[in-house]
Amino acid sequence: MAGAADRRPGAGSSYRVPTGAVDEPRPETRRIVTDLMGGLVDRVRGAASALDYLNLLLCLHYLRGADPACFDALAARAGSLRNLDEAAQLLRDIGRAADEDMRGRGVHSSMQEALGHLEPRTARDLRAVVDAMGRLTEDVFGLILDEYERQAALGSGEFFTPRSVVRLMTQLICSEFGPGEPESVYDPYARDGGFLIEASALCASDEDGLSRGKPPRTYGETRRSDTWRLATMNLLLHGVSPSLDLKRTVPWHDSLEPSSREVFDIVLTNPPFNMSDPGRGERPQGHWAYGAPPVDNDNFAWVQHCLAKLSERGRAGIIMPNKAGNSGHKADRAIRGNLVERGCVECVIALPAQLFTGTAVPVSVWILRHPDDQRDKTLFLDARHMGEKKGSRRVLSALDVESLLAAYRAHRSTEGNVPHFGATHTEWRVPSAVVSREELRRSDYSLNPLDHVERRSDGGDDYEYELVSAWERLSDAEEHLRAVRDSAARAPFAGDLGGSLPRAGRSAPRVDLGSVCEIQAGPSYTKLGKEQRSADGLVPVVFPRHLKDRRVSDETDERVTDETARRLRNFELRDKDIVCVRSGAITQPALVRQHQIGWLMSPNVIRLRVTERHAHQVLPEYLFHYLCLEESVAWMRDRAAATAAPSLRSESLGSLRIPLPDLVAQQEIAAALDGLDELDRAHVAAAVSARRTRTALAGVLLGPPDRS
């Protein structure tokens, strides 16, 4: 193994270790990480914790970047594993190699002990893990932690702050410093070290990406040994000095230590916050320049600690719960008042919901200044409408981040009202308000953007613009409704009271559904289970919940990669396929539309497709409408309930006898029912537009509620 002096991060590695985190990993990278955090977790960890398995992944990732020769040797051994004894020895050696490398950099670790807890079921499972880690071609430290939170159901929110939020906060804070500045960065609750990494990378380069020479001094603190180990590896991989202390107490308890007097140009953090109602009393311990925080709630203790650590030119960014901005507790209000009166609060940004894995609490970013560099006004930005839905979470895009930065910079350059920025005025503007100190006094010192941005829109451009847009949408919806109504009036049987209506169910010959259709059940769970699906894939998968209003919904939340889709080509959908529920609550089927060609069936649905032999005799739309009849749906429910585990079998569905009139009659029936379906949807769209217009008009006429 190479000497410690020669082992620098990325030396000789097959991939470049970036100075900052990867914005958007490649699809193949995401697939590999998703696989690693799927079934392999239980197969390799045995009785050990999921965290021990996570340690294995990150040790391998660390060694590949820090000591590629060592990693290659370990990977070669993994490829020839023969039994579990050899697997156990390899795990110990992986942990020992990581420990020795970090000790060579002055960091003491205990990964060998953690990896010794793992109990792989087979040597092949461990070999699969090492092989997968060897196929990763970029930095994925943050992605692995994210998947750990999401798939291993940790639920603590302990490790991860979304990379887009880290980047936004870092650029906001660093935007005022000149070349060669700032000189120091601090995170009092470092989690995975993301803020220290991003700030160090941003401050180490100029606008052209050229090195500025000496990187800023970084320092962080953490409260858990497992977090400390993982963050240390992450920092080392990104070329950041791992000045990270493991402390058992909150930082304001150390106010008498010499290190507590050290200050920094930049403070960035995502601390744990307490959303419970605080106790009645005020805490006696600590030195509180802005007022003693209430008992049992540390929100404003973290804020004051961050301010206390700022240099005279320093600035801080901290994630806070929205509730802290307008809490009615006496102590909270007094602290907010002191922060405002001393000009410490520069900007507050309300973030979208569901950005974070570990909490659904709505949060904001607070940008704070040293009181010697105070501001008389506070900028409030509302970003709640931003972000793209990916699975159960939202993700801020690069455009979102740039729009927020542009709005903030416009305020800093003009010190006036903030114009709207973004791709289009309609979709990407940033609602904002610049509020004076006097106005904040009248609002009971509220620092919640919702109390200011909405009030500033009272009778103003935002509501008026929304009203104009709403009237335009309503006019378009009504025009479309008139056109659809006229078309439906020309459809067969329109207005006919029954004199000439065909009685297909009485006069037409009947055939078994299976004699004119190919009936295909979805793939098994082994072929298309949770492990194969990912919200980041490209090909949608149709589940029973996606069958809505006799259509396949376009809002699919389950996807697979192109590679998986190619492997399951027999289960893809085509135009005018009929999709029925196989297992679960039996509802009306759905007809596949042209833009949904190539989507995949889930294991819970059945596909009906008219055979080529009967393509000139049977109209898919006619079959679809017949299967949507209440009697047909009831028939399918009865057949599904008759099985041991409620499920509609392909053979049972194929036995359904259907009337089959001639093709002309089928076309007339389908045209009439299609027209009424379209009329139904047009009425719903017009009703929705009317409700939205009413809401917009009420906003202009009445204004938002007074939150004071």
C-alpha positions in Angstrom: 0.0 0.0 0.0 1.3 3.5 -0.8 2.6 5.7 1.9 0.4 8.2 3.6 2.3 11.1 2.0 1.6 9.8 -1.5 -2.1 9.1 -0.9 -3.9 12.3 -1.8 -7.6 12.2 -2.7 -8.0 11.4 -6.4 -4.4 10.6 -7.1 -4.3 8.1 -10.0 -8.1 7.5 -9.7 -10.1 6.5 -12.7 -12.5 9.3 -12.0 -11.9 13.0 -11.1 -12.8 13.9 -7.6 -14.6 17.2 -7.9 -14.0 20.2 -5.6 -17.8 20.4 -5.1 -20.6 18.0 -5.1 -22.1 16.6 -8.4 -25.2 18.5 -9.3 -27.0 15.8 -11.3 -25.5 12.2 -11.4 -25.8 10.3 -14.6 -28.8 8.0 -15.0 -26.6 4.9 -14.9 -25.0 6.1 -11.7 -28.4 6.6 -10.1 -29.4 3.1 -11.2 -26.3 1.5 -9.6 -26.8 3.3 -6.3 -30.5 2.4 -6.3 -29.6 -1.2 -6.8 -27.0 -1.0 -4.0 -29.6 0.4 -1.6 -32.2 -2.2 -2.5 -32.2 -6.0 -1.8 -28.5 -6.1 -1.2 -28.9 -4.1 2.0 -30.5 -7.1 3.9 -28.5 -9.7 2.1 -25.1 -8.3 3.1 -25.8 -6.8 6.5 -27.4 -9.8 8.1 -28.1 -9.0 11.8 -26.0 -5.8 11.6 -27.6 -2.3 11.2 -28.2 -0.6 7.9 -25.7 2.0 9.0 -23.0 -0.7 9.0 -23.9 -1.5 5.4 -23.7 2.2 4.6 -20.2 2.3 6.1 -19.2 -0.4 3.7 -20.4 1.5 0.6 -18.7 4.7 1.7 -15.5 3.0 2.7 -15.3 1.5 -0.8 -16.1 4.8 -2.4 -13.6 6.6 -0.3 -10.8 4.1 -1.1 -11.5 4.3 -4.8 -10.9 8.0 -4.7 -8.2 8.2 -2.1 -6.2 5.1 -2.8 -7.2 3.5 -6.2 -4.4 0.9 -6.1 -5.7 -0.4 -2.8 -9.2 -0.4 -4.1 -8.2 -2.4 -7.2 -6.5 -5.0 -5.1 -9.5 -5.4 -2.8 -11.8 -5.6 -5.9 -9.7 -8.3 -7.4 -10.0 -10.3 -4.1 -13.8 -9.8 -4.2 -14.0 -11.2 -7.7 -12.5 -14.6 -6.5 -14.3 -15.0 -3.2 -15.2 -18.6 -2.6 -16.8 -18.8 0.8 -18.1 -16.7 3.7 -14.9 -16.9 5.7 -13.0 -15.2 2.9 -15.9 -12.7 2.7 -15.6 -11.8 6.4 -11.8 -11.4 6.0 -12.3 -9.1 3.0 -14.7 -6.9 5.0 -12.2 -6.6 7.8 -9.5 -5.6 5.3 -11.7 -3.0 3.6 -12.3 -1.4 7.0 -8.7 -1.6 8.0 -7.6 0.0 4.7 -10.0 2.9 5.2 -8.8 3.4 8.8 -5.1 3.3 7.9 -5.6 5.8 5.0 -7.5 8.2 7.2 -5.0 7.8 10.1 -2.3 8.7 7.5 -4.1 12.0 7.1 -4.4 12.6 10.9 -7.9 11.3 11.3 -8.7 8.4 13.7 -11.5 6.1 12.5 -13.0 2.7 13.4 -14.4 1.4 10.2 -12.9 -2.0 10.6 -15.0 -2.6 13.7 -18.2 -1.4 11.9 -17.6 -3.6 8.9 -16.9 -6.5 11.1 -20.6 -6.6 12.1 -21.8 -7.4 8.6 -22.9 -11.0 7.9 -23.3 -11.5 4.1 -25.6 -14.4 3.1 -23.3 -15.5 0.4 -19.9 -14.5 -0.9 -21.6 -13.6 -4.2 -23.6 -10.9 -2.5 -20.5 -9.1 -1.2 -18.8 -9.6 -4.6 -21.9 -7.8 -6.2 -21.5 -4.9 -3.9 -17.8 -4.4 -4.6 -18.3 -4.8 -8.3 -21.1 -2.2 -8.4 -19.0 0.3 -6.5 -16.2 -0.3 -9.0 -18.5 0.7 -11.9 -19.4 4.1 -10.5 -17.7 6.8 -12.6 -18.3 9.9 -10.5 -18.6 11.2 -7.0 -21.7 9.8 -5.4 -21.1 10.3 -1.7 -24.2 12.6 -1.3 -26.3 10.4 -3.6 -25.5 7.3 -1.4 -26.5 9.1 1.7 -29.7 10.3 0.0 -30.7 6.8 -1.0 -29.9 5.6 2.5 -32.4 8.1 3.9 -35.0 7.3 1.3 -34.8 3.5 0.9 -33.4 2.3 4.2 -36.1 4.3 6.0 -33.7 5.9 8.5 -36.1 8.8 8.8 -33.9 10.8 11.1 -32.8 13.5 8.6 -29.4 13.2 10.3 -27.1 13.1 7.3 -28.4 14.9 4.3 -29.2 18.5 3.2 -30.3 18.6 -0.4 -27.5 19.6 -2.7 -29.6 22.3 -4.4 -30.3 23.9 -1.0 -26.6 23.8 -0.1 -25.6 25.4 -3.3 -28.3 28.1 -3.0 -27.3 29.1 0.5 -23.6 29.0 -0.2 -23.9 31.3 -3.2 -26.2 33.7 -1.3 -23.7 34.0 1.5 -20.6 34.2 -0.6 -21.9 36.7 -3.1 -20.7 39.8 -1.3 -17.1 38.8 -0.7 -14.3 40.0 -3.0 -11.4 38.1 -4.5 -9.5 36.0 -2.0 -12.3 36.2 0.5 -13.8 34.9 2.7 -11.0 33.3 4.7 -13.0 31.0 7.0 -16.1 28.8 7.0 -17.9 27.2 10.0 -20.8 24.7 10.3 -21.9 24.0 13.9 -23.9 20.9 12.8 -22.0 19.5 9.9 -24.1 16.4 9.0 -22.3 15.1 5.8 -20.0 18.1 5.5 -21.9 19.4 2.5 -21.8 23.1 3.4 -18.1 23.0 4.2 -17.4 21.3 0.9 -19.5 23.6 -1.2 -18.2 26.8 0.5 -14.6 25.7 0.2 -15.0 24.9 -3.5 -16.8 28.2 -4.2 -14.3 30.3 -2.3 -11.2 28.6 -3.7 -12.0 29.6 -7.3 -12.8 32.9 -9.1 -15.6 33.5 -11.5 -13.6 31.9 -14.3 -13.0 28.7 -12.3 -9.3 29.6 -11.7 -7.7 28.9 -8.4 -7.4 31.8 -6.0 -4.5 30.2 -4.2 -5.1 29.5 -0.5 -8.4 27.9 0.2 -10.5 29.1 3.2 -10.0 27.6 6.6 -12.9 25.3 7.4 -14.2 24.0 10.8 -17.2 22.0 11.7 -18.8 20.2 14.7 -21.0 17.1 14.9 -22.8 15.3 17.8 -22.6 11.7 16.6 -19.6 9.5 16.0 -21.2 7.8 12.9 -21.9 11.2 11.3 -18.3 12.3 12.2 -16.8 9.3 10.4 -18.9 9.7 7.2 -18.5 13.5 7.0 -14.7 13.2 7.5 -14.4 10.8 4.5 -16.6 13.1 2.4 -14.4 16.1 3.2 -11.2 14.2 2.4 -12.5 13.0 -0.9 -13.3 16.6 -1.9 -9.9 17.9 -0.9 -11.2 19.8 2.1 -9.2 19.7 5.4 -11.2 17.6 7.8 -11.3 20.0 10.7 -14.3 18.4 12.3 -14.8 17.9 16.0 -17.0 15.4 17.7 -18.8 17.1 20.6 -21.3 15.6 23.0 -22.9 18.9 24.0 -24.6 21.8 22.1 -22.1 24.5 21.2 -23.5 27.3 23.5 -22.6 25.2 26.5 -18.9 25.7 25.6 -19.1 29.5 25.8 -16.3 29.7 28.4 -13.8 27.7 26.4 -11.1 29.6 24.4 -12.2 28.1 21.1 -15.6 29.6 21.6 -14.2 33.1 21.0 -13.0 32.1 17.4 -15.0 33.8 14.7 -15.6 33.1 11.0 -16.5 35.0 7.8 -19.1 32.5 6.8 -21.4 30.3 8.9 -23.7 27.8 7.2 -25.8 25.2 8.9 -28.9 23.0 8.9 -29.4 22.4 12.6 -31.9 20.2 14.3 -34.9 22.2 15.2 -37.7 21.7 17.7 -41.2 22.3 16.5 -42.9 21.6 19.8 -44.4 24.5 21.7 -41.6 25.8 24.0 -41.9 25.8 27.7 -43.0 28.9 29.6 -39.7 29.7 31.2 -36.4 31.0 29.8 -33.2 29.0 30.0 -30.7 30.2 32.5 -27.5 28.8 30.9 -25.6 30.5 28.1 -24.8 34.1 27.1 -27.7 35.4 25.0 -27.0 38.7 23.3 -30.5 38.9 21.8 -32.5 37.3 24.7 -32.7 33.9 26.4 -34.5 31.3 24.2 -37.4 29.5 25.8 -36.9 26.2 27.6 -37.1 23.0 25.4 -36.8 24.8 22.1 -33.3 25.5 20.5 -34.4 27.3 17.4 -33.2 30.7 18.5 -30.3 29.3 20.4 -28.9 28.1 17.1 -29.5 31.5 15.5 -27.7 33.3 18.3 -24.8 30.9 18.2 -24.4 31.5 14.5 -24.4 35.3 15.0 -21.9 35.0 17.9 -19.5 33.1 15.6 -19.5 35.8 12.9 -16.6 38.1 12.2 -17.4 41.8 11.8 -17.8 41.3 8.0 -19.4 37.9 8.5 -22.6 36.5 7.2 -24.6 33.4 8.1 -27.1 31.1 6.4 -29.3 28.9 8.6 -32.3 26.7 7.9 -35.2 27.4 10.2 -38.8 26.2 10.6 -41.4 28.6 9.3 -43.1 28.6 12.7 -40.1 30.2 14.3 -40.7 33.3 12.1 -44.0 34.2 13.6 -44.2 32.2 16.9 -46.3 33.9 19.5 -44.1 32.8 22.4 -43.0 35.8 24.4 -39.3 34.9 24.3 -39.3 34.1 20.6 -40.9 37.4 19.8 -38.5 39.3 22.0 -35.5 37.7 20.2 -36.9 38.4 16.8 -37.4 42.0 17.8 -33.8 42.4 18.9 -32.6 40.7 15.7 -34.6 43.2 13.6 -33.8 46.3 15.6 -30.0 45.5 15.3 -30.3 45.0 11.6 -29.2 41.3 11.6 -31.8 39.8 9.3 -31.0 40.5 5.7 -33.2 38.0 3.8 -35.7 35.2 4.5 -36.6 32.7 1.8 -39.6 30.3 2.1 -38.6 27.0 0.6 -40.9 24.4 -1.2 -42.4 21.6 0.9 -41.0 18.1 0.7 -37.4 19.1 -0.1 -36.0 17.1 2.9 -36.2 13.4 3.3 -36.4 13.3 7.1 -39.0 16.0 7.8 -42.2 17.4 6.3 -41.9 20.6 8.4 -42.0 23.7 6.2 -38.8 25.6 6.4 -37.1 28.9 5.4 -33.5 30.0 4.8 -32.5 32.9 7.0 -29.6 35.1 5.8 -28.0 37.0 8.8 -25.4 39.7 9.1 -23.1 40.8 11.9 -24.8 43.7 13.8 -21.9 46.0 12.9 -22.9 45.7 9.2 -26.6 46.1 9.7 -29.5 46.6 7.2 -32.6 48.7 7.7 -34.8 46.6 5.4 -35.4 42.8 5.1 -36.0 41.0 1.8 -38.6 38.2 1.8 -38.8 35.7 -1.1 -41.4 33.1 -1.6 -40.1 30.0 -3.4 -42.9 27.6 -2.3 -44.0 27.2 -5.9 -40.6 26.1 -7.1 -39.2 22.6 -7.4 -39.9 19.5 -9.5 -41.7 16.5 -8.0 -39.5 13.4 -8.0 -41.1 10.5 -6.2 -42.1 11.6 -2.8 -39.8 14.6 -2.7 -39.3 17.9 -4.5 -36.0 19.0 -6.0 -34.9 22.6 -6.8 -33.7 22.8 -10.3 -30.7 24.8 -11.5 -33.2 27.3 -12.9 -34.9 27.6 -9.6 -31.6 28.4 -7.9 -30.6 30.9 -10.5 -34.0 32.7 -10.3 -33.7 33.1 -6.5 -30.1 34.3 -6.8 -31.1 36.8 -9.5 -34.0 38.1 -7.3 -31.6 38.5 -4.3 -28.9 40.2 -6.3 -31.4 42.6 -7.8 -32.3 43.7 -4.2 -28.7 44.0 -3.2 -27.9 46.2 -6.3 -31.0 48.5 -6.0 -32.0 48.3 -2.3 -35.5 48.7 -3.7 -38.4 46.5 -4.9 -37.4 43.3 -6.5 -38.4 42.6 -10.1 -39.5 39.1 -11.1 -36.9 36.9 -12.7 -37.0 33.5 -14.5 -37.7 31.6 -17.7 -41.1 33.2 -18.2 -43.0 35.9 -16.2 -45.9 33.4 -15.7 -44.0 30.4 -14.5 -40.8 31.4 -12.8 -41.2 34.8 -11.1 -40.2 35.0 -7.5 -42.9 36.7 -5.3 -41.1 39.1 -3.0 -41.3 42.0 -0.6 -38.8 44.4 0.9 -40.0 45.3 4.4 -38.7 48.2 6.5 -37.9 48.0 10.2 -41.0 50.0 11.0 -43.2 47.6 9.1 -41.7 44.7 10.9 -42.5 46.3 14.2 -46.1 46.6 13.2 -46.2 42.9 12.2 -45.0 41.8 15.7 -41.6 41.3 14.2 -42.7 38.4 12.0 -39.9 36.9 9.9 -42.2 34.5 8.1 -42.3 35.4 4.3 -46.0 34.4 4.1 -46.9 37.3 6.4 -45.2 39.9 4.1 -45.1 38.6 0.5 -48.9 38.0 0.4 -49.7 41.2 2.1 -47.6 43.2 -0.4 -49.7 41.6 -3.1 -52.9 43.0 -1.6 -54.6 44.7 -4.6 -51.3 44.8 -6.4 -49.8 43.5 -9.6 -49.6 39.8 -8.5 -53.3 39.4 -7.8 -54.3 41.5 -10.8 -52.0 39.5 -13.1 -53.5 36.2 -11.7 -57.0 37.5 -12.3 -56.3 38.4 -15.9 -54.7 35.0 -16.5 -57.6 33.3 -14.8 -60.2 35.1 -17.0 -58.2 34.1 -20.1 -58.1 30.4 -19.0 -61.8 30.5 -18.2 -62.6 32.0 -21.7 -60.5 29.3 -23.4 -62.2 26.5 -21.3 -65.6 27.8 -22.2 -64.8 28.1 -25.9 -63.5 24.5 -25.9 -66.6 23.4 -24.1 -68.8 25.0 -26.8 -66.8 23.2 -29.5 -67.0 19.9 -27.8 -70.8 20.3 -27.2 -71.3 21.0 -30.9 -69.3 18.0 -31.9 -71.2 15.8 -29.4 -74.5 17.0 -30.8 -73.4 15.7 -34.3 -72.4 12.2 -32.9 -74.6 9.1 -33.6 -77.7 8.8 -31.4 -77.4 12.4 -30.1 -80.8 13.4 -28.8 -82.3 10.1 -29.9 -84.9 9.0 -27.3 -84.5 5.4 -28.1 -86.5 4.8 -31.3 -83.5 3.8 -33.4 -80.9 2.9 -30.8 -79.3 -0.5 -31.6 -79.7 -3.2 -28.9 -76.3 -4.8 -29.2 -76.7 -6.8 -26.0 -79.9 -8.4 -27.3 -79.4 -8.9 -31.1 -75.6 -9.2 -31.7 -73.9 -12.5 -31.4 -71.7 -13.0 -28.3 -68.1 -14.2 -28.2 -65.6 -14.9 -25.5 -63.3 -11.9 -24.8 -60.3 -14.2 -25.0 -61.1 -15.3 -28.5 -60.6 -11.8 -30.0 -58.0 -10.4 -27.6 -54.5 -11.2 -26.4 -54.7 -11.0 -22.6 -51.4 -10.4 -20.9 -50.9 -10.1 -17.1 -48.2 -7.8 -15.9 -44.6 -9.0 -15.0 -43.9 -10.8 -11.8 -42.6 -8.9 -8.8 -39.2 -10.6 -9.3 -39.0 -8.9 -12.7 -40.5 -5.6 -11.8 -40.4 -5.0 -8.0 -39.4 -2.1 -5.9 -35.7 -2.7 -6.6 -36.1 -2.2 -10.4 -38.2 1.0 -10.0 -36.9 4.5 -9.5 -38.5 8.0 -9.7 -35.4 9.0 -11.7 -36.0 6.5 -14.5 -37.2 7.4 -18.0 -40.0 4.9 -18.8 -43.3 5.2 -16.7 -44.9 2.1 -15.1 -48.7 1.9 -14.9 -50.2 0.8 -11.6 -53.9 0.5 -10.7 -53.8 3.9 -9.1 -53.0 5.5 -12.4 -56.3 4.3 -14.0 -58.4 7.4 -13.5 -61.6 8.4 -15.2 -61.2 5.7 -17.8 -57.8 7.0 -18.8 -54.2 6.2 -17.9 -53.0 9.2 -15.9 -49.9 11.1 -17.2 -48.9 11.8 -13.6 -47.0 8.5 -13.2 -44.8 8.4 -10.1 -43.0 5.1 -10.9 -40.4 4.6 -13.6 -37.7 2.3 -14.8 -34.5 2.8 -16.8 -34.4 2.2 -20.6 -32.4 -1.0 -19.9 -35.1 -2.4 -17.7 -37.7 -1.4 -20.2 -35.9 -3.3 -23.0 -35.7 -6.4 -20.8 -39.4 -6.2 -20.2 -40.4 -5.4 -23.8 -43.2 -8.1 -23.7 -45.0 -6.0 -21.1 -45.0 -2.6 -22.9 -48.2 -0.8 -23.9 -49.3 0.2 -27.4 -51.9 2.7 -28.7 -55.5 1.6 -27.8 -54.4 -1.2 -25.5 -57.0 -1.7 -22.7 -55.6 -1.8 -19.2 -57.6 -3.4 -16.4 -56.8 -3.8 -12.7 -55.5 -7.3 -11.9 -55.1 -7.1 -8.1 -56.5 -4.5 -5.8 -59.8 -2.6 -6.0 -61.3 -3.4 -9.4 -62.3 -0.1 -11.1 -63.1 0.8 -14.7 -60.4 0.0 -17.2 -58.4 2.6 -19.2 -57.5 3.1 -22.8 -53.9 3.8 -23.7 -53.3 6.9 -25.7 -50.7 7.4 -28.4 -48.2 9.4 -26.3 -48.2 6.5 -23.8 -46.8 4.0 -26.3 -43.9 2.1 -24.7 -45.0 2.6 -21.1 -44.8 -0.6 -19.0 -47.4 -2.6 -17.1 -46.9 -3.2 -13.4 -47.5 -6.6 -11.9 -51.0 -5.4 -10.7 -52.6 -4.8 -14.1 -53.7 -6.8 -17.1 -53.4 -5.7 -20.8 -56.0 -6.5 -23.5 -55.0 -6.1 -27.1 -57.1 -7.0 -30.1 -55.4 -9.8 -32.1 -54.1 -9.1 -35.6 -56.5 -11.7 -36.9 -59.5 -9.8 -35.6 -58.2 -6.2 -36.2 -60.7 -5.7 -39.0 -63.6 -7.1 -37.0 -63.2 -5.7 -33.5 -62.8 -2.1 -32.6 -60.7 -1.6 -29.4 -62.7 1.5 -28.4 -65.9 -0.6 -28.5 -64.5 -3.3 -26.3 -63.2 -0.6 -23.9 -66.6 1.0 -23.5 -68.3 -2.4 -23.0 -65.8 -3.2 -20.2 -66.5 0.1 -18.6 -70.2 -0.8 -18.1 -71.1 -1.1 -14.4 -72.2 -4.7 -15.1 -68.8 -5.6 -16.6 -66.9 -4.1 -13.7 -69.2 -6.0 -11.2 -68.5 -9.2 -13.2 -64.7 -8.6 -12.9 -65.0 -7.9 -9.2 -66.9 -11.1 -8.6 -64.3 -13.2 -10.4 -61.4 -11.5 -8.5 -63.1 -12.1 -5.2 -63.5 -15.8 -5.9 -59.8 -16.4 -5.7 -57.8 -17.1 -2.5 -56.0 -13.8 -2.8 -58.3 -11.3 -4.6 -56.9 -11.1 -8.1 -58.4 -11.2 -11.6 -56.9 -14.0 -13.6 -56.3 -13.8 -17.3 -58.3 -17.0 -17.9 -61.3 -15.6 -16.0 -61.2 -12.3 -17.9 -61.0 -14.2 -21.2 -64.2 -16.0 -20.4 -66.3 -12.8 -20.3 -68.9 -13.1 -23.1 -69.4 -9.8 -25.0 -71.9 -8.8 -27.7 -70.1 -8.1 -31.0 -72.2 -6.2 -33.6 -70.8 -5.4 -37.0 -67.9 -3.0 -37.3 -70.1 -0.1 -38.4 -72.3 -0.4 -35.3 -69.2 -0.6 -33.1 -67.9 2.6 -34.7 -71.1 4.4 -34.1 -71.4 3.3 -30.5 -67.7 4.2 -29.8 -68.1 7.6 -31.4 -71.2 8.5 -29.3 -69.6 7.4 -26.0 -66.3 9.0 -26.9 -68.1 12.3 -27.6 -69.8 12.3 -24.2 -66.6 11.4 -22.4 -64.9 14.4 -24.1 -67.9 16.6 -23.1 -67.7 15.4 -19.5 -64.0 16.4 -19.4 -64.7 19.8 -21.0 -67.4 20.5 -18.4 -65.0 19.6 -15.6 -62.2 21.8 -17.0 -64.6 24.8 -17.3 -65.8 24.3 -13.7 -62.2 24.2 -12.4 -61.4 27.4 -14.4 -64.4 29.1 -12.9 -63.4 28.2 -9.4 -59.9 29.6 -10.0 -61.2 32.8 -11.4 -63.5 33.2 -8.4 -60.4 32.8 -6.1 -58.4 35.3 -8.1 -61.2 37.9 -8.1 -61.7 37.5 -4.4 -58.0 38.2 -3.9 -58.2 41.5 -5.8 -61.5 42.6 -4.2 -60.9 41.5 -0.6 -57.1 41.0 -0.3 -55.4 38.3 1.8 -56.3 37.8 5.5 -54.6 40.0 8.1 -52.1 37.7 9.8 -51.1 40.2 12.5 
